[in-house]
């Protein structure tokens, strides 16, 4: 049981697929599907994500099946720094819990959340990579993936080529610009930065400062935003230095239009009197989406192309946006016409049909315009909490005024 629950894999096991592996592969597909639906996002390179989850879940399945506890030193950090991702993970792993016939322990759920968190941080990054690195880490796939994403977020020009064990590192014969390691290794001509497997805010600042030292000599332009900030500070007061530095960094790379939002707003910051609409009916589901999007086009959060992209997605993929009876959350990719994060809600007295099936009707249509894969997750997790409470959902469906809806939104907009 302990061997099955460990990361040790026999060579023969790698070549043959067991019944459990076949079942886990199908479960992982459902988990990723659900995470995309409840998170209103799409994973690029999804197959690789599913392969990583399978490599993790094969031993995890036996640990949970035979009630073997596992120590996860990162649970507190995941709960503190990634509560929305953990919340969405919990809502997505019900298929695994049904297969096991028991709840997934918090320690195991946190590891799965770390997989998703690592993928969300690196997913869809479009930038020129100037520097290469490897990470030496013995802490498993989930921790390594999250560490990789944290490092690439610190310096967008950095590409982590591989995650290596110490043995693999000692046999490495290629050149990289920098080496990150969670365990002590001998000094080399290549700069080495020793760091913990999970970076706190303070540790991220320290690593960022060290990266500036390492790359300032070889490429003075790598941190041009610091020089700009110093110049700006001589003539203006800077209130949010890190946020401004991030936008300057994107501007200097020429992709200012894709700058991520610097904060994760709460639900009540997105749904308010200006973005909630009360209507008696809509002609059809296409009309409901166009009506629901009106506040977002009015405040220029989205372009008209985004509305057409949402409609086209449903025409091609079906009524996947009806996430629960009477509730639809249409959305599309950020590049389809999103200018900034936004959300709007259309409340209809008469529901519209997204298909001929009764389960695909909706009287509340919530349009989500996400700028990336993460910024909207806090508001979305608060929305899913509201919708998962039967009494709150009933109040939402039966609301007769904006004020009633806003009171519900405010109740669930907690830190």
N, C-alpha and C positions, 0 to 999 in steps of 0.2 A: 504493500500500500504506500509506503514512504517513497519507494522508487517511482511508482506511478505518479505520485504527487509532486515529484521533484522535476527540475529542468533537464535531468539526465534522459537522453533518448538513445535507444539501441539502434544500430545501423539498420537492422532488419525492420524495425518499426517504421523507419523513415521510408522504406520502399513499399510497404503494404498499408492499405487503409483499413482500419478497424471499423466495426459497426458504429462505435462511439464517435469516431472521427467524422464519419459520414453524417451522423446526426448533428454533431457540433457545427459542421460546415453549414448545414441548413439553418440551424439556430442563429449562427452568426449573421447570415444573410438577412434574417428577419430582424435581428437586433439593429444592424446598420440601417435597414429600411426604416425602422421605427425612429431611430435617432435622427435621420434626415427629415422625417415627417414632423416630429415634435420640435425639432430644432430649426425647421424651415431653412435648410441648407442642403447642399449637394457636395459630396466628397469627390475630389479628383483622385485618380489612381486608387479607386476603391478596392480593386483586387488585392493590392499590396496591403492595404489596411486590414482586409479580411484575413489574409495570410498571417499577418502579425498577431491578430486576435486569436486565430486558431492555434498558433504556436504557444500562446499564453494559456488559452483555455483548456488545452489537452491535459496538462498537469493540474490546472486549477479545478477541472471537473472532478478528478479523483479525490482531490483534497476535500471538496465540498461533499461529494458522495459519501465518503467515509468519515466525515466530521473531524478532519485533521486541521486544527487551527494553524494559522500562519501569521507571523508577525509582519505587519506593514508599518514601517516607521514613518510613512508619508501620509497616513490618514488625516492627521490634524492639519497638515499643510494643504492637502487637497480640499478638505472641508472649509478651510479659511480662504484660500486663494482661488479655488475653482468651484464654488458652491453651485453655480448654474450648470456646469458640465456634469457634476456629480448628480444633480437633480434629474437632468435629462437622461443620464445613464441609468439611474434607478427606474425611470419610466420605460426604458427600452429593454431591460433584461428580464422582463416578465416571462418571455419565452424560455429562457434558461431556467428560471425558477419553476416553471411548469414541468420541464423535463426532469429536473432534480426532485421535484415534489417537496421543496423546502425553500425558504428565503435565502438569497445570496448574502453572506456576511458582509459587514461594512468594509472589512479589510480587503476582501476580494472585489467588491464593487469599486473601491477606490483605485485599485490597480487597473480595472477596465476603464474607469474614467480617465486615468492617466494616458491610456492609449488614445482615447478620443481627444483629450486635451492636446497631446503632442501633435496629432494630425491636424487639428483645427489651427494651431499656431503656424504650421508650415504650409497648409493647404492653399493652393492658388497663388503662391508668392511669385510675382513676375518682376524680376530685377536682374541686373547684370552682376554676376558673382565675380569678385576680384580676388578673393582669398580662399584658400582651401584649408581644411582642418580635419583631424580625426579626434574621436573621443574614446578614451580608454575607460571602460566602465564594466564592473562585474555584477551590476545590480538588476539584471534582467531587462527584457524588451521594453516593458512599460516605462520604467524609470529612465532608460536610455533614450526613448523616443521623446519624452517630455524634456529631458535635458538638452537634446539636440535642438528642439524647437525654441527653448529659452535662449540658447546661444545664438541661433540664427536671427532671433528677434532683436538681440542686443546690437548686432551689426548686420544689417540686411545684405551687405556685400560679401558676407561670409557663407561658404557652403561647407557643411560638415559631410565629408565624403563617406565616412564609415564609422560604425561603432565597433570597437575591438576589445577583446579580452587582452590581458597582459601578454599571454603567450602569442596571440595573433600580432600584437604590436611589435614584439621582439623579432618576429619573422617578417615584418613589413619592409618592403624594399622600394617604396615610392616616396617622393618628396611632397611635403605639405608645408604650408606657411606657419601653422601653429598647432600645438598639441594640447588638448584639454584632457585632464585625467582626474578620476576620483580616488586613485590609489597612487602612492609614491612610485615614481619610475626614475631611472638614471637620467641625469642631465644630458642633453644633446645640443648640437648646434642650432636646432630648431627651438624656438621659444616654447616653454612648457608652463601651463597654468594649472595649478592644483585647485580643485573646487569640490564642494559637496554634491551629492547626487540630486539634490533639490535646492534650487536657489531662492533665498528670500529676497525681498526688495533691497536690503542692505548689501547682500552678497552680489546681486545683479549690478548694483552701482560700483562695487569694488572690481568686478570682472570687467565692466565697461571701461573703468579708468585704466585698468591694466592693458586692455586692448588698445586704448589710445596711445599708451606708451610704446607698445610693440610696433604698431603700424605707423606712428607719426613720422618716424625716420625714413621708413621705406616708401611711404606714400603720404606726403604731407597733406594732400587734398582729401584724404579719407575722412578727416574730421573738420572739414571747412566750416561746418555749422557752428563750431565753438568760436572760431574767429569772428564769424558774423554776429553771434550772440554778444561777444565782447564789444563789438562796434555799436550794436543796437543799444546795449546797456549804458553807453556813454551819453545817449541822447534821449532815452526813454526808460520807463520803469517796466521791467519784465515781471509779470505776476506768476506765470506758469512756464518756467524755464525749460523743463523737460519736454512739455508738450510742444513748445515752440521749436525746440531743437529737432524733434521728430518731424515736424512739418517742413522745416528747412532741409532736413536730410532727404526727404522725398522730393522736394522742389529741385534740389541740386542734381538728383538722379533723373529729373524730367518726368516724374509720374505723380505730380501733385494732385491730380484728379482722383488718385486711388489712395490717398492718405486715410488711414484708419481713424475712426473717432477715438479720442483720447480717454473717454470715460464710457461707462456702461450705464445709460440712463434707466431709471425705474419706469414702471408702466405708466404712472400718472404724469410723467414728463412727456409721454408720447400721445396718450389718449386724454384729451381734454375737450373743452367746449367747442374748440375750433376744428377738431378732428373727429368728432362724433356726429353722425347724421341719423335723423329719425325720419323714415319714409313709410308710406302705407304699403307700397308694392314696387316691384321692378318687373319689366316686361319679360325678362328671362335671366339666366345666370350671367350671360355676357353683360347685360345692362346693369346687373347688380354690381359687378366688378367695376364697371365704368363709373357708376354713381359713388361707390365706396371710395374710389381713388380721387374723387374731386378735391378733397382738402389737400391731398399731397401734390396734386398738380398746381393748385392755387398757391401753395407756399413754396413751390418749385423744388420740393423734395425729390420728385420724379418727373421724367419727361413722358410724353404721350407714348413713346415707344415701349415704355415699361408696362403700360396697360395692355398693349397688344401682345407683349411677350407672355404675360400671365395667361391671357386667353388662349394663346397658341399652345402653351404647355398643357393646359387642361384638355384641349382638343386632341393633342397627341398622346398624352399619358393617362387620360381619364380623370375621374373626380377624386383624385388623391387629396385634394385640398380640404375635403369635408372630413375633418379629423375626429369629429364626434357628431352624434345626432344634432341637427339644427345649427351646427357651427362650421363655418368654412374660413380657412386662412389662405387665400391665394397669394402667391409670391413668385418671383423669378430671380434670375442671377443678377448680382449688382451691376454687371457690365451691360445689362439690357436697358439701362436708363436711369439708374439711381444717382442722385446728386448728394444726398445726405440721408442719414437714418430717419425713418419715419414710420408711423403706424396710424391707420384710420379705421373707424368702425361704422358700419351701416346696419341699423336696426330696422327690420322689416316686419310689418304686421302680418303680411302674407308671405310665406316662405317661397323660395324659388327652387326649382329642381335642377341639380347638376347632372342627373341621369334619370332614367325611367324608374330606378329603384327608390323605394320610399326612404331608405336609409341615407340617400344622397341629397336630401332636401336641406335647406339652410335658411334660417330667418335672421341670423347674425353673420355678416360677412366682414372679416377683419383683414384689411390689406396690410401686408408687411413689406417694407422697402429696406432691406439690409444693405449696409455698405461693405460688409465683410462677413466672415463666418462666426464672429464672436461678439461684436458690440451689442447686438440685439438680445443676447441670451438672458441677461438679467430680467429685462421686461418680459421676454417670452416665458421664462420660468414662472414669473409671477402670474402671467395670464393663464398658464396651464394649471397652476394651483387653484385659481378662481374657477376654471372650467371643470376641474376634477371634483369640486365640492358640489354635490347635487343641489343643495339649498341655494348656494350662490348662483349656480348656473340657471336655476329656475327663476330667480329674481332678475337675472340678466335678460332671459327670454321674454319675461312678462313686463319688463320695464316700459313705462309710458312717457318717460322724459329723459333728457340728457342728465339731469341732476341725479336721478336714481342710478344711472350707469356710472357716473363719475364717483358717486359714493362707494359703489362696489370696487371700482378701480383703486380708489384711495385706500380702502381697507386692505387690499392685497398688495399694495405698493410699500412693502417693508424692506428694510435692509437685509 
